[in-house]
């Protein structure tokens, strides 16, 4: 069985490339480059939701902000937190800029590989 950590390790170079090139990724591009069992329909559940939660836990830029719908160029509705203050679009633009500007390491930050149930 492929774990979240396995998927993150496979996705890490894809995220690094996107930040270096200052571009977003579509769900289907990310899933295709990560490979099975990741699929465009399930990559949010398999990878992006846990990654986003860990980025927030450790006050890191939210890498899943870089993953967008091919047709709109915007993240899916699930990325936006309806309880967060301010304009949701402004928050997304700011988060993408944080992702581009962060000095990401060549390998995933070990904190991002934790199981969400582990205490950190």
Secondary structure as GFF3:
##gff-version 3
##sequence-region A 1 120
A	DSSP	alpha_helix	4	21	.	.	.	ID=ss1
A	DSSP	beta_strand	25	26	.	.	.	ID=ss2
A	DSSP	alpha_helix	27	34	.	.	.	ID=ss3
A	DSSP	alpha_helix	43	43	.	.	.	ID=ss4
A	DSSP	pi_helix	44	48	.	.	.	ID=ss5
A	DSSP	alpha_helix	49	57	.	.	.	ID=ss6
A	DSSP	three_ten_helix	63	66	.	.	.	ID=ss7
A	DSSP	beta_strand	67	68	.	.	.	ID=ss8
A	DSSP	three_ten_helix	77	79	.	.	.	ID=ss9
A	DSSP	alpha_helix	88	101	.	.	.	ID=ss10
A	DSSP	three_ten_helix	110	113	.	.	.	ID=ss11
###
